[in-house]
Amino acid sequence: MSKITTLNEFILERQKDFPFATGELTNLLNDIAVASKIVNRDVNRAGLVDILGAKGETNVQGEEQQKLDVIADDAFIAAFKSGEEVCGIASEENDDFVAFDDEASKNGKYVVLFDPLDGSSNIDVNVSIGTIFSIYRRVSEPGTKAVKEDFLQKGADQIAAGYVLFGSSTMLVYTTGKGVNGFTLDPSIGEFCLSHKDIKSPETGRIYSINEGNLDRCDPGLKEYAQYCREDDSSTGRPYSGRYIGSLVADFHRNLLKGGIYVYPTTNNCPEGRLRLLYECNPLAFIAEQAGGIATDGHQRIMDIEPKELHERCGYYVGSTQMVEKAMSLLKHKEAKITV
């Protein structure tokens, strides 16, 4: 029987690759793992207690908050505040960033931006959902409270990013810029165990993920790309399979492993896009690139975008290199720059 490597053991082994971290990043990743286990527990018993459904309020995005959105948000904030490695957080569920004001946290080296429960509107129908997180080294002076500039950093400045998928099994996938690794939660021991080492996304695939109901509102080249995906061509393995769960983490995870493209474009009625640059697009772009894929907003590399607002949105094309490049070649607006 092969030795099981837990997430904590794996992080400690890799710590030598990050001499600047001196243990704080290790502790922070462990804090994320602990909070993920708490959220996993609540997600798994969602149908048994009164935590399903809408809370009756809307978040800063104008979206109806689900009860589990708030529960997950609180769980992660509590973990980050108690861990003392983080001086502040920004969350999709909060209007503004939160600067921790206790003395220990003021000395924290990092800020975390996260979507506590992406796809939470699918909870009631038992569809896979997830948490997405992004870690940056603060730019403000240690010993002071976090400021907005700590959070408005390019994706290229991330030092770690990842997601947790709550599905048929619970997985934590993350990168620190040295490849991508996945860990599956073993409920019998309560530990995340290494299950997907050094994930590499195929250069091309046979899955395209897009809400085709919106194609008439998109760049006409995207309609051409969808038609291309549906055409018969044995040399390229077409037609491709259209797979769209409507839960970003689940769609991204499947395409990461199997090869594919995920598209959430700008539309006529939503010209800025719908996905959030800081909480969703940047962290998943970091993972995609580390696994050999690419991510663009249709104009430029996602991780080169200079954010101006905490809740900034953008169009999103992410996945296997050849598939994203083909989609970009058909868009009618100015040529996309997607060089990594």
Kinemage of the C-alpha trace (Angstrom):
@kinemage 1
@onewidth
@group {chain A} dominant
@subgroup {mainchain}
@vectorlist {calphas} color= white
{ca met a 1} P 0.000 0.000 0.000
{ca ser a 2} L 1.455 3.350 -1.062
{ca lys a 3} L 2.054 5.993 1.584
{ca ile a 4} L -0.675 8.590 1.965
{ca thr a 5} L 0.568 12.176 1.854
{ca thr a 6} L -1.617 14.658 3.677
{ca leu a 7} L -1.955 18.286 2.650
{ca asn a 8} L -0.027 19.421 5.722
{ca glu a 9} L 2.830 17.016 4.997
{ca phe a 10} L 2.930 18.092 1.356
{ca ile a 11} L 3.016 21.796 2.234
{ca leu a 12} L 5.811 21.287 4.760
{ca glu a 13} L 7.836 19.312 2.188
{ca arg a 14} L 7.408 22.094 -0.362
{ca gln a 15} L 8.189 24.884 2.075
{ca lys a 16} L 11.896 24.669 1.211
{ca asp a 17} L 10.963 25.960 -2.269
{ca phe a 18} L 9.668 29.184 -0.698
{ca pro a 19} L 12.303 30.502 1.691
{ca phe a 20} L 10.511 33.862 1.857
{ca ala a 21} L 7.439 32.260 3.437
{ca thr a 22} L 9.124 31.228 6.738
{ca gly a 23} L 6.084 29.220 7.738
{ca glu a 24} L 3.345 31.874 7.500
{ca leu a 25} L 2.152 30.776 4.068
{ca thr a 26} L 2.152 27.172 5.266
{ca asn a 27} L -0.051 28.151 8.215
{ca leu a 28} L -2.339 30.170 5.975
{ca leu a 29} L -2.925 27.271 3.604
{ca asn a 30} L -3.694 25.086 6.590
{ca asp a 31} L -6.207 27.705 7.808
{ca ile a 32} L -7.919 27.456 4.418
{ca ala a 33} L -8.040 23.676 4.719
{ca val a 34} L -9.644 23.880 8.176
{ca ala a 35} L -12.274 26.392 7.031
{ca ser a 36} L -12.975 24.195 3.997
{ca lys a 37} L -13.710 21.236 6.263
{ca ile a 38} L -16.189 23.344 8.223
{ca val a 39} L -17.940 24.472 5.046
{ca asn a 40} L -17.906 20.892 3.725
{ca arg a 41} L -19.665 19.729 6.886
{ca asp a 42} L -22.367 22.375 6.485
{ca val a 43} L -22.816 21.712 2.773
{ca asn a 44} L -23.201 17.976 3.382
{ca arg a 45} L -25.957 18.477 5.948
{ca ala a 46} L -27.628 21.367 4.145
{ca gly a 47} L -30.816 19.423 3.475
{ca leu a 48} L -31.124 18.337 7.108
{ca val a 49} L -31.032 21.729 8.807
{ca asp a 50} L -32.423 25.145 8.000
{ca ile a 51} L -29.530 26.498 5.947
{ca leu a 52} L -30.898 25.953 2.443
{ca gly a 53} L -32.404 28.730 0.366
{ca ala a 54} L -32.092 32.492 0.175
{ca lys a 55} L -31.263 34.682 3.157
{ca gly a 56} L -33.555 37.450 1.958
{ca glu a 57} L -30.760 39.937 1.289
{ca thr a 58} L -28.595 40.866 -1.703
{ca asn a 59} L -24.826 41.225 -1.836
{ca val a 60} L -22.837 44.023 -3.439
{ca gln a 61} L -23.205 42.233 -6.786
{ca gly a 62} L -26.979 42.667 -6.603
{ca glu a 63} L -27.385 38.910 -6.253
{ca glu a 64} L -29.638 37.237 -3.726
{ca gln a 65} L -27.517 35.835 -0.912
{ca gln a 66} L -27.989 32.222 0.003
{ca lys a 67} L -27.814 31.231 3.663
{ca leu a 68} L -24.769 29.069 2.984
{ca asp a 69} L -23.023 32.019 1.288
{ca val a 70} L -23.021 33.838 4.595
{ca ile a 71} L -22.098 30.741 6.628
{ca ala a 72} L -19.113 30.035 4.344
{ca asp a 73} L -18.041 33.683 4.346
{ca asp a 74} L -18.083 33.794 8.140
{ca ala a 75} L -16.158 30.509 8.424
{ca phe a 76} L -13.306 31.690 6.214
{ca ile a 77} L -13.108 35.155 7.774
{ca ala a 78} L -12.927 33.604 11.240
{ca ala a 79} L -10.131 31.271 10.122
{ca phe a 80} L -8.111 34.085 8.561
{ca lys a 81} L -8.530 36.383 11.536
{ca ser a 82} L -7.566 33.771 14.118
{ca gly a 83} L -4.576 32.554 12.099
{ca glu a 84} L -2.844 35.969 12.309
{ca glu a 85} L -1.009 35.571 8.972
{ca val a 86} L -3.553 37.800 7.212
{ca cys a 87} L -3.948 41.549 7.734
{ca gly a 88} L -7.220 41.760 5.797
{ca ile a 89} L -9.596 40.069 3.406
{ca ala a 90} L -11.859 40.942 0.511
{ca ser a 91} L -14.839 38.741 -0.281
{ca glu a 92} L -17.448 38.653 -2.993
{ca glu a 93} L -20.087 38.773 -0.260
{ca asn a 94} L -18.863 42.034 1.328
{ca asp a 95} L -19.235 45.548 -0.026
{ca asp a 96} L -15.711 46.548 0.963
{ca phe a 97} L -12.513 44.902 2.130
{ca val a 98} L -12.144 44.024 5.805
{ca ala a 99} L -8.970 45.185 7.571
{ca phe a 100} L -8.333 43.240 10.771
{ca asp a 101} L -7.549 45.645 13.601
{ca asp a 102} L -5.939 43.447 16.266
{ca glu a 103} L -2.200 43.942 16.707
{ca ala a 104} L -1.219 40.414 15.617
{ca ser a 105} L -3.152 40.664 12.349
{ca lys a 106} L -1.716 44.094 11.577
{ca asn a 107} L 1.645 42.354 11.332
{ca gly a 108} L 0.258 39.749 8.938
{ca lys a 109} L 2.151 39.522 5.645
{ca tyr a 110} L -0.759 38.538 3.421
{ca val a 111} L -4.198 39.472 2.163
{ca val a 112} L -6.730 36.969 0.872
{ca leu a 113} L -9.442 37.550 -1.708
{ca phe a 114} L -12.071 34.860 -2.043
{ca asp a 115} L -15.470 33.746 -3.239
{ca pro a 116} L -16.706 31.775 -0.227
{ca leu a 117} L -19.257 29.651 -2.070
{ca asp a 118} L -19.328 29.977 -5.842
{ca gly a 119} L -22.434 28.494 -7.480
{ca ser a 120} L -24.416 28.598 -4.241
{ca ser a 121} L -27.695 29.070 -6.115
{ca asn a 122} L -27.266 25.406 -7.133
{ca ile a 123} L -27.257 24.140 -3.552
{ca asp a 124} L -30.998 23.488 -3.486
{ca val a 125} L -30.684 21.058 -6.413
{ca asn a 126} L -27.557 19.300 -5.098
{ca val a 127} L -25.168 20.481 -7.822
{ca ser a 128} L -21.423 20.746 -7.130
{ca ile a 129} L -20.279 24.102 -5.774
{ca gly a 130} L -16.957 25.509 -4.644
{ca thr a 131} L -14.765 28.033 -2.872
{ca ile a 132} L -12.137 30.062 -4.749
{ca phe a 133} L -9.230 31.873 -3.062
{ca ser a 134} L -6.326 34.103 -3.988
{ca ile a 135} L -3.373 35.109 -1.791
{ca tyr a 136} L -1.156 38.180 -2.187
{ca arg a 137} L 1.702 39.607 -0.194
{ca arg a 138} L 0.558 42.933 1.239
{ca val a 139} L 2.022 46.162 -0.198
{ca ser a 140} L 1.265 48.334 2.836
{ca glu a 141} L 3.604 48.598 5.821
{ca pro a 142} L 3.503 45.721 8.344
{ca gly a 143} L 2.098 46.807 11.689
{ca thr a 144} L -0.585 48.939 10.064
{ca lys a 145} L -4.108 48.147 8.967
{ca ala a 146} L -4.621 46.826 5.443
{ca val a 147} L -5.516 49.374 2.762
{ca lys a 148} L -7.346 49.085 -0.546
{ca glu a 149} L -4.097 48.995 -2.521
{ca asp a 150} L -3.239 45.688 -0.849
{ca phe a 151} L -6.132 44.106 -2.736
{ca leu a 152} L -5.925 45.893 -6.095
{ca gln a 153} L -2.969 43.895 -7.387
{ca lys a 154} L -2.581 42.152 -10.730
{ca gly a 155} L -3.148 38.426 -10.905
{ca ala a 156} L 0.506 38.036 -11.877
{ca asp a 157} L 1.379 39.156 -8.332
{ca gln a 158} L -0.459 36.260 -6.673
{ca ile a 159} L 1.734 34.035 -4.528
{ca ala a 160} L -0.894 31.306 -4.181
{ca ala a 161} L -4.384 30.500 -5.400
{ca gly a 162} L -6.760 27.614 -5.351
{ca tyr a 163} L -10.263 26.272 -5.068
{ca val a 164} L -12.223 23.739 -3.084
{ca leu a 165} L -14.786 21.635 -4.929
{ca phe a 166} L -17.705 20.266 -2.923
{ca gly a 167} L -19.019 17.428 -5.064
{ca ser a 168} L -19.160 13.635 -5.020
{ca ser a 169} L -15.902 14.047 -3.136
{ca thr a 170} L -14.381 17.202 -1.682
{ca met a 171} L -11.174 18.366 -3.321
{ca leu a 172} L -8.737 21.181 -2.628
{ca val a 173} L -6.613 22.216 -5.615
{ca tyr a 174} L -3.939 24.888 -5.286
{ca thr a 175} L -0.785 26.381 -6.746
{ca thr a 176} L 2.034 28.469 -5.330
{ca gly a 177} L 3.592 29.000 -8.751
{ca lys a 178} L 5.347 25.619 -8.751
{ca gly a 179} L 2.717 23.520 -10.509
{ca val a 180} L -0.781 22.453 -9.485
{ca asn a 181} L -1.674 19.721 -7.021
{ca gly a 182} L -5.007 18.331 -5.874
{ca phe a 183} L -6.031 16.835 -2.541
{ca thr a 184} L -9.158 14.818 -1.772
{ca leu a 185} L -10.754 14.932 1.660
{ca asp a 186} L -10.750 11.512 3.313
{ca pro a 187} L -13.720 11.702 5.710
{ca ser a 188} L -12.497 8.680 7.670
{ca ile a 189} L -9.461 10.593 8.942
{ca gly a 190} L -10.615 14.166 8.316
{ca glu a 191} L -7.588 15.022 6.206
{ca phe a 192} L -7.002 16.254 2.666
{ca cys a 193} L -4.760 13.659 0.989
{ca leu a 194} L -2.698 14.053 -2.182
{ca ser a 195} L -4.708 12.481 -5.001
{ca his a 196} L -3.781 14.484 -8.129
{ca lys a 197} L -0.061 15.229 -8.237
{ca asp a 198} L 1.362 17.794 -10.663
{ca ile a 199} L -1.826 18.332 -12.665
{ca lys a 200} L -1.243 19.058 -16.354
{ca ser a 201} L -4.130 20.199 -18.489
{ca pro a 202} L -4.226 18.707 -22.013
{ca glu a 203} L -3.248 21.140 -24.780
{ca thr a 204} L -6.610 20.512 -26.394
{ca gly a 205} L -9.778 18.705 -25.469
{ca arg a 206} L -13.273 17.801 -26.601
{ca ile a 207} L -15.380 19.827 -24.161
{ca tyr a 208} L -16.677 23.360 -24.579
{ca ser a 209} L -18.528 25.041 -21.725
{ca ile a 210} L -20.682 28.051 -22.529
{ca asn a 211} L -24.244 29.142 -21.911
{ca glu a 212} L -25.386 28.930 -25.530
{ca gly a 213} L -28.627 30.690 -24.652
{ca asn a 214} L -26.643 33.946 -24.629
{ca leu a 215} L -24.847 33.514 -27.953
{ca asp a 216} L -27.025 36.045 -29.778
{ca arg a 217} L -25.876 38.674 -27.280
{ca cys a 218} L -22.147 37.926 -27.677
{ca asp a 219} L -19.389 38.803 -30.103
{ca pro a 220} L -20.536 37.148 -33.379
{ca gly a 221} L -17.224 35.315 -33.558
{ca leu a 222} L -18.206 33.368 -30.472
{ca lys a 223} L -21.266 32.043 -32.282
{ca glu a 224} L -18.895 30.933 -35.056
{ca tyr a 225} L -16.744 29.166 -32.470
{ca ala a 226} L -19.752 27.324 -31.029
{ca gln a 227} L -20.678 26.236 -34.551
{ca tyr a 228} L -17.082 25.100 -35.103
{ca cys a 229} L -17.318 22.976 -31.949
{ca arg a 230} L -20.493 21.295 -33.241
{ca glu a 231} L -19.189 20.473 -36.729
{ca asp a 232} L -18.146 16.979 -37.799
{ca asp a 233} L -14.384 16.710 -38.356
{ca ser a 234} L -12.652 13.467 -37.473
{ca ser a 235} L -9.181 15.032 -37.764
{ca thr a 236} L -9.874 17.291 -34.775
{ca gly a 237} L -12.231 14.983 -32.910
{ca arg a 238} L -15.259 17.166 -33.530
{ca pro a 239} L -18.039 17.560 -32.739
{ca tyr a 240} L -17.010 18.472 -29.213
{ca ser a 241} L -19.247 17.832 -26.237
{ca gly a 242} L -21.122 20.791 -24.804
{ca arg a 243} L -20.885 20.567 -21.019
{ca tyr a 244} L -22.118 23.475 -18.910
{ca ile a 245} L -22.971 22.899 -15.262
{ca gly a 246} L -23.398 26.579 -14.419
{ca ser a 247} L -21.131 26.179 -11.393
{ca leu a 248} L -17.773 27.763 -12.249
{ca val a 249} L -15.553 25.602 -10.037
{ca ala a 250} L -17.160 22.383 -11.274
{ca asp a 251} L -16.917 23.384 -14.955
{ca phe a 252} L -13.334 24.595 -14.545
{ca his a 253} L -12.238 21.484 -12.622
{ca arg a 254} L -13.624 19.083 -15.235
{ca asn a 255} L -11.967 20.950 -18.097
{ca leu a 256} L -8.690 21.255 -16.190
{ca leu a 257} L -8.438 17.489 -15.888
{ca lys a 258} L -9.990 16.376 -19.166
{ca gly a 259} L -9.134 19.261 -21.486
{ca gly a 260} L -11.612 21.876 -22.595
{ca ile a 261} L -12.551 25.536 -22.715
{ca tyr a 262} L -14.785 27.524 -20.385
{ca val a 263} L -16.308 30.749 -21.713
{ca tyr a 264} L -18.269 33.428 -19.875
{ca pro a 265} L -18.091 36.346 -22.302
{ca thr a 266} L -19.173 39.942 -22.256
{ca thr a 267} L -22.624 40.431 -23.787
{ca asn a 268} L -24.659 43.308 -25.176
{ca asn a 269} L -26.630 43.584 -21.945
{ca cys a 270} L -23.574 42.967 -19.718
{ca pro a 271} L -20.659 44.669 -21.512
{ca glu a 272} L -18.295 44.367 -18.527
{ca gly a 273} L -18.889 40.626 -18.147
{ca arg a 274} L -20.305 38.791 -15.134
{ca leu a 275} L -17.410 37.005 -13.467
{ca arg a 276} L -15.306 38.853 -10.908
{ca leu a 277} L -11.696 39.510 -11.801
{ca leu a 278} L -10.286 39.356 -8.274
{ca tyr a 279} L -12.363 36.601 -6.693
{ca glu a 280} L -12.856 34.193 -9.604
{ca cys a 281} L -10.910 34.962 -12.767
{ca asn a 282} L -7.430 35.701 -11.387
{ca pro a 283} L -7.083 32.677 -9.089
{ca leu a 284} L -8.409 30.227 -11.687
{ca ala a 285} L -6.197 31.834 -14.348
{ca phe a 286} L -3.151 31.268 -12.121
{ca ile a 287} L -4.086 27.602 -11.779
{ca ala a 288} L -4.809 27.246 -15.500
{ca glu a 289} L -1.431 28.698 -16.483
{ca gln a 290} L 0.446 26.584 -13.959
{ca ala a 291} L -1.239 23.509 -15.452
{ca gly a 292} L -0.274 24.510 -19.002
{ca gly a 293} L -3.419 26.349 -20.095
{ca ile a 294} L -4.227 30.014 -20.684
{ca ala a 295} L -6.813 32.585 -19.621
{ca thr a 296} L -7.860 35.801 -21.345
{ca asp a 297} L -10.692 38.306 -21.191
{ca gly a 298} L -10.822 38.273 -24.990
{ca his a 299} L -8.381 41.184 -25.253
{ca gln a 300} L -5.457 40.374 -22.987
{ca arg a 301} L -4.044 37.900 -20.506
{ca ile a 302} L -6.254 37.874 -17.417
{ca met a 303} L -3.338 38.099 -14.986
{ca asp a 304} L -1.990 41.260 -16.667
{ca ile a 305} L -5.153 43.277 -16.009
{ca glu a 306} L -4.637 46.173 -13.582
{ca pro a 307} L -7.714 46.070 -11.306
{ca lys a 308} L -9.418 49.354 -10.488
{ca glu a 309} L -12.242 48.171 -8.260
{ca leu a 310} L -12.687 45.372 -5.735
{ca his a 311} L -15.726 43.974 -7.526
{ca glu a 312} L -14.513 44.535 -11.084
{ca arg a 313} L -15.923 42.145 -13.695
{ca cys a 314} L -14.559 40.880 -16.993
{ca gly a 315} L -15.163 38.463 -19.843
{ca tyr a 316} L -13.489 35.091 -19.406
{ca tyr a 317} L -11.998 32.461 -21.709
{ca val a 318} L -9.968 29.820 -19.887
{ca gly a 319} L -8.764 26.302 -20.533
{ca ser a 320} L -6.686 24.226 -22.911
{ca thr a 321} L -4.275 26.334 -24.931
{ca gln a 322} L -5.282 25.271 -28.449
{ca met a 323} L -8.991 25.649 -27.751
{ca val a 324} L -8.681 29.134 -26.276
{ca glu a 325} L -6.420 30.231 -29.133
{ca lys a 326} L -8.961 28.956 -31.683
{ca ala a 327} L -11.770 30.871 -29.996
{ca met a 328} L -9.658 34.037 -29.975
{ca ser a 329} L -8.925 33.668 -33.687
{ca leu a 330} L -12.639 33.911 -34.471
{ca leu a 331} L -13.547 36.911 -32.324
{ca lys a 332} L -14.434 40.010 -34.308
{ca his a 333} L -13.064 42.660 -31.942
{ca lys a 334} L -9.391 43.623 -31.801
{ca glu a 335} L -6.884 40.817 -31.649
{ca ala a 336} L -6.567 39.223 -28.237
{ca lys a 337} L -3.192 39.164 -26.520
{ca ile a 338} L -2.916 35.922 -24.590
{ca thr a 339} L 0.811 35.329 -24.343
{ca val a 340} L 1.776 33.957 -20.934
